[in-house]
């Protein structure tokens, strides 16, 4: 009978030899790092720098005039309102969905998980078209909405619905893995000690998921402000009424108003940079929290 194979350390190999078998030569590491940096420079840093350069190309006065003219202010306001409505809604949905999936067993659990991922697999343009087919004048509920003087498509409600649809996976998808790793032992202990549902949530569950929740909200907010496809379909591109910031940028650029287009684009880019910085800080907290959960599990 053959003896079982000994591990490498028992076969007489030195620690240096073992590390050499699991690491790449220096030139390979440098090549990979250089390729990654060149790719980021070409497709991230150069376009970002171009946006700010073009925004301020004609001077600071032109820049301020471009972002304070009525249509631009309307687009900024509409974007902020749609984001302010959709992000809290997705926060509530994400927490509820993650709680249900990780704390309970029920029929349709896998279906709910699949539906949460639906916006990742469906084109935003298709999502907007579906809303038009349902709520548009020629849609399923179009006549009823018209008779009751309710406007959804080509109005604020349609923009909010489209934004909610494309952003609702972000919070739930950040919470579910963490809450699955945490288990239900702490909640069960709190229940045994006499805590009710709200007390368990506020004093046990929420403190354990706060950083992952904030991380999901940051991602949701970034996507809501930058959404173009679905909002473009349901908005109608009405100047001063239903144009969000991405739509305003498209119209200004197509009309050769490059200074105005890049000025508003720089605001979105600035928001993206702020979001990136917040994302990095919160991401470190989430990693620390997941390591702590893993240590407790061991």
C-alpha positions as CSV (number, residue, x, y, z in Angstrom):
1,X,0.0,0.0,0.0
2,X,1.3,3.4,-0.9
3,X,2.0,5.8,1.9
4,X,0.1,9.1,1.8
5,X,1.8,12.0,0.1
6,X,3.6,14.2,2.6
7,X,3.1,18.0,2.4
8,X,5.8,20.1,0.8
9,X,7.2,21.3,4.1
10,X,7.7,17.7,5.1
11,X,9.4,16.8,1.9
12,X,12.5,18.8,2.8
13,X,11.7,22.0,0.9
14,X,12.9,25.2,2.3
15,X,10.4,28.0,3.1
16,X,11.9,30.1,0.3
17,X,11.3,27.3,-2.2
18,X,7.7,27.0,-1.0
19,X,7.1,30.7,-1.4
20,X,8.8,30.6,-4.8
21,X,6.3,28.0,-6.0
22,X,3.4,30.2,-5.1
23,X,4.6,33.6,-6.3
24,X,5.4,35.0,-9.8
25,X,8.7,36.3,-11.0
26,X,9.3,40.0,-10.4
27,X,9.0,40.9,-14.1
28,X,5.6,39.2,-14.3
29,X,4.4,41.2,-11.3
30,X,5.7,44.4,-12.8
31,X,4.1,43.7,-16.1
32,X,0.7,43.0,-14.6
33,X,0.9,46.2,-12.4
34,X,2.0,48.3,-15.4
35,X,-0.8,46.9,-17.5
36,X,-3.4,47.7,-14.9
37,X,-2.0,51.2,-14.4
38,X,-1.9,51.9,-18.1
39,X,-5.5,50.6,-18.5
40,X,-6.7,52.8,-15.6
41,X,-4.8,55.8,-17.0
42,X,-6.2,55.4,-20.5
43,X,-9.8,54.6,-19.5
44,X,-10.3,56.4,-16.2
45,X,-7.8,59.1,-15.4
46,X,-7.5,60.7,-18.8
47,X,-11.3,60.9,-19.4
48,X,-11.8,62.3,-15.9
49,X,-9.1,64.9,-16.4
50,X,-10.7,65.8,-19.8
51,X,-14.1,66.4,-18.2
52,X,-12.7,69.0,-15.8
53,X,-10.4,70.6,-18.4
54,X,-13.3,71.1,-20.8
55,X,-15.5,72.3,-18.0
56,X,-13.2,75.1,-17.1
57,X,-11.7,75.7,-20.5
58,X,-13.6,78.9,-21.2
59,X,-13.1,80.3,-17.7
60,X,-14.7,80.1,-14.3
61,X,-17.5,82.6,-15.2
62,X,-18.7,80.5,-18.1
63,X,-18.6,77.4,-15.8
64,X,-20.7,79.1,-13.1
65,X,-23.1,80.4,-15.8
66,X,-23.5,76.9,-17.3
67,X,-24.5,75.2,-14.0
68,X,-26.7,78.1,-12.8
69,X,-28.8,78.6,-15.9
70,X,-32.5,77.6,-15.4
71,X,-32.5,74.2,-17.3
72,X,-29.3,73.1,-15.6
73,X,-30.7,74.0,-12.1
74,X,-33.9,72.2,-13.0
75,X,-31.9,69.1,-14.0
76,X,-29.9,69.2,-10.8
77,X,-33.0,69.7,-8.6
78,X,-34.8,66.8,-10.3
79,X,-31.8,64.5,-9.9
80,X,-31.6,65.3,-6.2
81,X,-35.3,64.8,-5.7
82,X,-35.4,61.5,-7.5
83,X,-32.4,60.3,-5.5
84,X,-33.8,61.5,-2.2
85,X,-36.9,59.5,-2.8
86,X,-35.5,56.3,-4.3
87,X,-32.5,55.8,-2.0
88,X,-34.6,55.7,1.3
89,X,-37.1,53.4,-0.4
90,X,-34.4,51.0,-1.4
91,X,-32.9,51.2,2.0
92,X,-36.1,50.0,3.6
93,X,-36.6,47.4,0.9
94,X,-33.0,46.2,1.2
95,X,-33.1,45.8,5.0
96,X,-36.5,44.1,4.8
97,X,-35.4,41.7,2.0
98,X,-32.1,40.9,3.7
99,X,-33.8,40.3,7.0
100,X,-36.4,38.0,5.5
101,X,-33.8,36.0,3.4
102,X,-31.3,35.5,6.2
103,X,-33.4,35.2,9.3
104,X,-36.4,33.1,8.0
105,X,-37.1,30.0,5.8
106,X,-40.1,30.4,3.5
107,X,-41.4,29.3,0.2
108,X,-40.2,31.6,-2.6
109,X,-36.9,32.5,-0.9
110,X,-34.9,31.5,-4.0
111,X,-37.3,33.4,-6.2
112,X,-36.9,36.5,-4.1
113,X,-33.1,36.3,-4.4
114,X,-33.4,35.9,-8.2
115,X,-35.8,38.9,-8.5
116,X,-33.4,41.1,-6.5
117,X,-30.7,40.5,-9.2
118,X,-33.2,41.2,-12.0
119,X,-32.0,44.8,-12.6
120,X,-28.5,43.5,-13.1
121,X,-29.6,41.3,-16.0
122,X,-32.2,43.5,-17.6
123,X,-31.2,46.5,-19.7
124,X,-32.3,49.8,-18.1
125,X,-33.8,50.8,-21.4
126,X,-36.0,47.7,-21.4
127,X,-37.1,48.5,-17.8
128,X,-38.1,52.0,-18.9
129,X,-40.0,50.6,-21.9
130,X,-41.9,48.3,-19.6
131,X,-43.0,51.2,-17.5
132,X,-44.2,53.0,-20.6
133,X,-46.2,49.9,-21.7
134,X,-47.8,49.8,-18.3
135,X,-48.4,53.5,-17.4
136,X,-48.2,55.2,-20.7
137,X,-51.2,56.7,-22.5
138,X,-51.5,53.6,-24.7
139,X,-50.5,51.2,-21.9
140,X,-52.5,48.8,-19.7
141,X,-53.4,51.5,-17.1
142,X,-53.1,54.5,-19.4
143,X,-56.8,55.3,-19.9
144,X,-57.6,54.9,-16.2
145,X,-54.6,57.2,-15.2
146,X,-55.7,59.7,-17.8
147,X,-59.3,59.7,-16.6
148,X,-58.1,60.3,-13.0
149,X,-55.6,63.0,-14.1
150,X,-52.6,61.0,-12.8
151,X,-49.4,61.4,-14.7
152,X,-46.6,58.9,-14.3
153,X,-44.8,58.7,-17.6
154,X,-43.1,61.9,-18.7
155,X,-43.4,63.1,-15.1
156,X,-41.6,62.8,-11.7
157,X,-43.3,59.6,-10.7
158,X,-42.0,57.7,-13.7
159,X,-38.5,59.0,-13.1
160,X,-38.6,57.8,-9.5
161,X,-40.0,54.4,-10.5
162,X,-37.3,53.9,-13.1
163,X,-34.6,55.0,-10.6
164,X,-35.9,52.7,-7.9
165,X,-36.0,49.7,-10.2
166,X,-32.4,50.1,-11.4
167,X,-31.0,50.7,-7.9
168,X,-32.9,48.4,-5.5
169,X,-30.4,45.5,-5.6
170,X,-27.5,47.4,-4.1
171,X,-28.5,47.7,-0.4
172,X,-29.9,44.1,-0.2
173,X,-26.9,42.6,-2.0
174,X,-24.5,44.2,0.5
175,X,-26.5,43.1,3.6
176,X,-27.3,39.5,2.7
177,X,-23.8,38.0,2.7
178,X,-22.9,39.7,6.0
179,X,-26.2,38.8,7.7
180,X,-25.8,35.2,6.6
181,X,-22.4,35.1,8.1
182,X,-23.6,36.6,11.4
183,X,-26.3,34.0,11.8
184,X,-29.3,34.4,14.1
185,X,-27.7,33.4,17.5
186,X,-27.6,37.0,18.8
187,X,-31.2,37.7,17.8
188,X,-32.3,34.4,19.4
189,X,-30.5,35.3,22.6
190,X,-32.1,38.7,22.7
191,X,-35.5,37.1,22.2
192,X,-34.9,34.7,25.1
193,X,-34.0,37.7,27.2
194,X,-37.4,39.3,26.5
195,X,-36.7,41.8,23.7
196,X,-39.4,42.4,21.1
197,X,-38.9,42.7,17.3
198,X,-38.1,46.4,17.2
199,X,-35.7,46.1,20.1
200,X,-33.9,43.3,18.5
201,X,-33.5,45.2,15.2
202,X,-32.4,48.5,16.8
203,X,-30.1,47.1,19.4
204,X,-28.8,43.9,17.9
205,X,-29.2,43.7,14.1
206,X,-28.7,47.3,13.1
207,X,-25.4,47.9,15.0
208,X,-24.0,44.7,13.4
209,X,-24.9,45.8,9.8
210,X,-24.5,49.5,9.9
211,X,-21.3,49.7,7.8
212,X,-22.5,47.3,5.2
213,X,-25.8,49.2,5.1
214,X,-24.0,52.6,4.6
215,X,-21.9,51.0,1.9
216,X,-25.0,49.8,0.0
217,X,-26.6,53.2,0.4
218,X,-23.5,54.9,-1.1
219,X,-23.6,52.6,-4.1
220,X,-27.3,53.1,-4.5
221,X,-27.0,56.9,-4.3
222,X,-24.2,56.9,-7.0
223,X,-26.2,54.8,-9.4
224,X,-29.4,56.8,-8.8
225,X,-27.6,60.1,-9.7
226,X,-26.0,58.7,-12.8
227,X,-28.8,56.6,-14.2
228,X,-29.5,57.4,-17.9
229,X,-31.1,54.5,-19.8
230,X,-34.4,53.9,-17.9
231,X,-34.9,57.5,-17.0
232,X,-34.3,58.5,-20.6
233,X,-37.2,56.4,-21.8
234,X,-39.8,57.5,-19.2
235,X,-38.8,61.2,-18.9
236,X,-39.8,62.5,-22.3
237,X,-36.8,64.9,-22.3
238,X,-38.9,67.9,-21.4
239,X,-36.6,70.9,-20.8
240,X,-36.8,72.4,-17.4
241,X,-39.3,69.7,-16.2
242,X,-38.2,66.0,-16.7
243,X,-34.5,66.3,-17.6
244,X,-32.1,64.9,-15.0
245,X,-28.4,65.7,-15.0
246,X,-27.3,62.9,-17.4
247,X,-30.1,63.8,-19.8
248,X,-29.3,67.5,-19.7
249,X,-25.6,66.7,-20.5
250,X,-26.7,64.7,-23.5
251,X,-28.9,67.4,-24.9
252,X,-26.3,70.2,-24.3
253,X,-23.6,68.1,-26.0
254,X,-25.8,67.2,-29.0
255,X,-26.6,70.9,-29.4
256,X,-22.8,71.7,-29.4
257,X,-23.0,73.5,-26.1
258,X,-19.9,71.8,-24.9
259,X,-19.1,74.1,-22.0
260,X,-22.5,73.6,-20.5
261,X,-22.4,69.8,-21.1
262,X,-18.9,69.4,-19.5
263,X,-19.8,71.8,-16.6
264,X,-22.7,69.6,-15.5
265,X,-20.7,66.5,-16.2
266,X,-18.0,67.8,-13.9
267,X,-20.6,68.0,-11.1
268,X,-21.4,64.3,-11.7
269,X,-17.7,63.5,-11.8
270,X,-17.2,65.3,-8.5
271,X,-20.0,63.4,-6.9
272,X,-18.5,60.2,-8.2
273,X,-15.1,61.1,-6.6
274,X,-16.8,61.9,-3.3
275,X,-18.7,58.6,-3.5
276,X,-15.4,56.8,-4.3
277,X,-13.8,58.3,-1.2
278,X,-16.7,57.4,1.0
279,X,-16.9,54.0,-0.5
280,X,-13.2,53.3,0.3
281,X,-13.6,54.4,3.9
282,X,-16.8,52.3,4.5
283,X,-15.3,49.4,2.6
284,X,-12.5,49.2,5.1
285,X,-15.0,49.2,7.9
286,X,-17.1,46.4,6.2
287,X,-14.0,44.3,5.7
288,X,-13.1,44.7,9.4
289,X,-16.6,43.8,10.4
290,X,-16.6,40.7,8.2
291,X,-13.2,39.6,9.7
292,X,-14.6,40.1,13.1
293,X,-17.7,38.0,12.2
294,X,-15.4,35.3,10.8
295,X,-13.2,35.3,14.0
296,X,-16.3,34.9,16.2
297,X,-17.6,32.0,14.0
298,X,-14.2,30.2,14.4
